[in-house]
Amino acid sequence: MRHAEHVMGTVVSFDIRDPATPAVGRALREAVAWLHHVDEVFSPYRPASTVSRLGRGELAPERCGAEVAEVLELCEAAARATGGWFTHTPGGRLDPSGMVKGWAVERASRILYEAGAHNTCVNGGGDIQLRGEAAPGVPWRVGIAHPLRPGAVCAVVTGRDLAVATSGTAERGPHVLDPHTGEPATALASLTLTGPGLTWTDALATAAFAMGHGARAWTAALDTHEALAVTATGELWHTPGFPA
């Protein structure tokens, strides 16, 4: 089964390599509905979203529900884990988007898994949660687009039960801010992180991209994640265990 859904300002695609049972079909519909629910609650571009109302002071945090509390706690944990390089208040404005997409896509993947779909790829605008295999005995293969060479691939990641998240300038230009200066981070053209779950992998990739050249030493010290980066001048580096 394959499906593409326009949601959260991007396209989320589902590639399910298990039999198309009624239970899996219901889970796919549930996963799509979940993503639209997340968009309605967390989008900073929707004036009526819970996050927008919270940011304007129209709602108290304790009235925003368990999902918002969970995401804000994850954001605060990511800020601590990265020494402040991850932030959900860029420029003083509440925007947990750097956490929300990975969190939402990982949960959509889990909905499928719990319904019996154990071999899936859920791709949220280039941030990917892989489960199982592409075929029996065959790992998934994910091409990493080269940020400075349109149409080219700078690496192919292979693996099972893996998350792949990329932060960069190719699609949206310089949009990740250095939280310490408030200016766009421009030392790197892209940074890809791999790890076990997309929630943390996506958030840490955003933080590492903001670090610029400092990301090389920081990602090398991570126990559960591996990194590949392309600098603004075209140099490519990766940690020793990057699964490419």
C-alpha positions as CSV (number, residue, x, y, z in Angstrom):
1,M,0.0,0.0,0.0
2,R,1.2,3.5,-0.8
3,H,-0.4,6.8,0.1
4,A,0.7,10.5,0.0
5,E,-1.0,13.1,2.2
6,H,-0.6,16.9,2.0
7,V,-0.5,17.9,5.7
8,M,1.6,20.0,8.1
9,G,2.8,22.2,5.2
10,T,4.5,19.3,3.4
11,V,3.7,15.9,1.9
12,V,3.8,12.8,4.2
13,S,4.1,9.6,2.2
14,F,3.4,6.0,3.4
15,D,5.0,3.0,1.9
16,I,3.7,-0.2,3.5
17,R,5.3,-3.5,2.4
18,D,3.0,-5.8,4.4
19,P,-0.2,-7.4,3.1
20,A,-3.0,-4.8,2.7
21,T,-5.3,-6.3,5.3
22,P,-8.5,-4.4,6.5
23,A,-6.7,-3.7,9.8
24,V,-3.8,-2.1,8.0
25,G,-6.1,0.0,5.9
26,R,-7.9,1.2,9.0
27,A,-4.5,2.0,10.6
28,L,-3.4,4.0,7.6
29,R,-6.6,6.1,7.8
30,E,-6.0,6.6,11.5
31,A,-2.4,7.7,10.9
32,V,-3.5,10.2,8.4
33,A,-6.2,11.6,10.7
34,W,-3.6,11.8,13.5
35,L,-1.4,14.0,11.3
36,H,-4.2,16.4,10.5
37,H,-5.1,16.6,14.2
38,V,-1.4,17.4,15.0
39,D,-1.5,20.2,12.3
40,E,-4.7,21.7,13.9
41,V,-3.2,21.7,17.4
42,F,0.4,22.6,16.8
43,S,0.6,24.7,13.6
44,P,2.1,28.1,14.3
45,Y,0.6,29.3,11.0
46,R,-3.0,28.6,12.1
47,P,-4.2,31.5,14.2
48,A,-6.8,29.3,15.9
49,S,-4.4,26.4,16.7
50,T,-3.7,25.6,20.4
51,V,-0.1,26.5,20.0
52,S,-0.9,29.9,18.4
53,R,-3.4,30.7,21.2
54,L,-0.9,29.6,23.8
55,G,1.8,31.8,22.3
56,R,-0.5,34.8,22.4
57,G,-1.4,34.2,26.0
58,E,-5.0,33.3,25.3
59,L,-4.6,29.8,26.9
60,A,-2.9,28.7,30.0
61,P,-0.5,25.7,29.5
62,E,-2.5,23.5,31.9
63,R,-5.5,24.0,29.6
64,C,-3.8,22.8,26.4
65,G,-4.1,19.1,26.9
66,A,-1.7,16.2,27.4
67,E,-0.3,16.2,23.8
68,V,0.9,19.8,24.1
69,A,2.3,19.2,27.5
70,E,4.2,16.2,26.2
71,V,5.7,18.1,23.3
72,L,6.7,21.1,25.4
73,E,8.4,18.7,27.8
74,L,10.3,17.1,24.9
75,C,11.3,20.5,23.7
76,E,12.7,21.5,27.1
77,A,14.5,18.1,27.3
78,A,16.1,18.7,23.9
79,A,17.2,22.2,24.8
80,R,18.9,20.7,27.9
81,A,20.5,17.9,25.9
82,T,21.9,20.2,23.3
83,G,23.1,23.0,25.5
84,G,20.4,25.3,24.1
85,W,21.1,24.7,20.5
86,F,17.6,23.3,20.1
87,T,14.9,25.9,20.9
88,H,11.1,26.0,20.7
89,T,11.0,29.7,21.3
90,P,13.0,31.2,18.3
91,G,13.1,34.9,18.5
92,G,11.0,34.8,21.7
93,R,8.0,33.3,19.8
94,L,6.6,29.9,20.7
95,D,7.2,27.5,17.8
96,P,7.7,23.8,18.7
97,S,7.8,22.8,15.0
98,G,11.4,21.5,15.3
99,M,10.0,18.8,17.5
100,V,6.5,18.3,16.3
101,K,7.0,16.8,12.8
102,G,9.4,14.0,13.9
103,W,7.2,13.3,16.9
104,A,4.0,13.1,14.8
105,V,5.6,11.0,12.0
106,E,7.1,8.5,14.5
107,R,3.7,8.1,16.1
108,A,2.0,7.6,12.7
109,S,4.5,4.9,12.1
110,R,3.7,3.3,15.4
111,I,0.0,3.3,14.6
112,L,0.8,1.2,11.5
113,Y,3.1,-1.1,13.5
114,E,0.5,-1.8,16.2
115,A,-2.0,-2.8,13.5
116,G,0.4,-5.4,12.1
117,A,2.3,-3.4,9.4
118,H,5.9,-4.1,10.5
119,N,7.7,-3.2,7.3
120,T,7.0,0.5,6.5
121,C,8.5,3.8,5.5
122,V,6.8,7.0,6.6
123,N,8.4,10.0,5.0
124,G,7.4,13.4,6.4
125,G,8.9,15.9,3.9
126,G,12.3,14.1,4.0
127,D,12.3,13.1,7.6
128,I,11.8,9.4,7.6
129,Q,10.9,6.6,10.0
130,L,11.7,3.1,8.7
131,R,10.5,-0.1,10.3
132,G,11.4,-3.6,9.3
133,E,12.6,-4.2,5.7
134,A,11.9,-3.2,2.2
135,A,11.6,-6.8,1.3
136,P,12.5,-10.1,3.0
137,G,16.2,-9.9,3.7
138,V,16.5,-6.5,2.0
139,P,17.1,-3.3,4.1
140,W,15.6,0.0,3.2
141,R,17.6,2.4,1.0
142,V,17.2,6.2,1.4
143,G,18.9,8.6,-0.9
144,I,20.2,11.8,0.7
145,A,19.8,14.8,-1.7
146,H,22.9,16.9,-2.3
147,P,22.0,20.4,-1.1
148,L,24.3,22.1,-3.6
149,R,23.8,19.9,-6.6
150,P,20.1,19.7,-7.6
151,G,19.1,16.2,-8.7
152,A,22.2,14.6,-7.2
153,V,22.5,12.3,-4.2
154,C,25.4,12.6,-1.8
155,A,24.9,9.3,0.0
156,V,22.5,6.4,0.3
157,V,21.5,5.3,3.8
158,T,20.7,1.6,4.3
159,G,19.1,0.1,7.3
160,R,16.3,-1.5,9.2
161,D,14.3,0.1,12.0
162,L,15.9,3.4,11.5
163,A,15.1,7.1,11.5
164,V,16.7,9.6,9.1
165,A,16.3,13.3,9.5
166,T,17.9,16.1,7.4
167,S,18.1,19.9,8.2
168,G,19.3,22.2,5.5
169,T,18.9,25.1,3.2
170,A,18.1,23.5,-0.1
171,E,14.3,23.6,0.1
172,R,13.5,26.6,2.3
173,G,16.8,28.6,2.3
174,P,18.4,29.7,5.5
175,H,15.6,29.2,8.0
176,V,17.2,27.4,11.0
177,L,18.3,30.1,13.5
178,D,21.3,30.0,15.7
179,P,19.5,30.4,19.0
180,H,22.5,32.2,20.6
181,T,22.6,35.0,18.0
182,G,19.2,34.9,16.5
183,E,20.7,34.8,13.0
184,P,20.2,32.1,10.4
185,A,22.8,29.3,10.6
186,T,24.7,29.2,7.3
187,A,28.0,27.3,8.0
188,L,26.4,24.0,6.8
189,A,24.3,23.4,3.7
190,S,22.7,20.2,5.2
191,L,23.1,17.8,8.1
192,T,21.6,14.4,8.1
193,L,21.2,12.4,11.4
194,T,20.3,8.7,11.7
195,G,19.0,7.1,14.9
196,P,16.4,4.7,16.3
197,G,13.4,7.1,16.5
198,L,12.4,10.1,14.5
199,T,11.3,12.3,17.5
200,W,14.8,12.8,18.9
201,T,16.6,12.3,15.6
202,D,14.8,15.2,14.0
203,A,15.2,17.5,17.0
204,L,18.9,16.7,17.3
205,A,19.4,17.2,13.6
206,T,18.0,20.7,13.9
207,A,20.2,21.5,16.8
208,A,23.3,20.1,15.1
209,F,22.6,22.1,12.0
210,A,22.4,25.3,14.1
211,M,25.8,24.5,15.6
212,G,27.5,24.8,12.2
213,H,31.1,23.6,12.2
214,G,30.8,22.7,15.9
215,A,28.4,19.9,14.9
216,R,31.2,17.6,13.8
217,A,32.7,17.1,17.3
218,W,29.3,17.1,18.9
219,T,27.7,14.4,16.7
220,A,30.8,12.3,17.0
221,A,30.2,12.1,20.7
222,L,26.6,10.9,20.4
223,D,26.1,7.3,21.4
224,T,22.9,6.6,19.6
225,H,23.1,8.7,16.4
226,E,25.3,9.2,13.4
227,A,25.7,12.2,11.2
228,L,26.6,13.3,7.6
229,A,27.0,16.9,6.7
230,V,27.7,19.0,3.6
231,T,29.2,22.4,4.4
232,A,28.3,25.6,2.7
233,T,31.5,25.3,0.6
234,G,30.8,21.7,-0.4
235,E,33.0,19.7,1.9
236,L,31.4,16.5,3.1
237,W,32.1,14.8,6.4
238,H,30.4,12.0,8.4
239,T,30.8,10.2,11.7
240,P,32.5,6.8,11.5
241,G,29.3,4.8,12.0
242,F,27.1,6.6,9.5
243,P,25.1,3.8,7.8
244,A,25.7,4.7,4.1
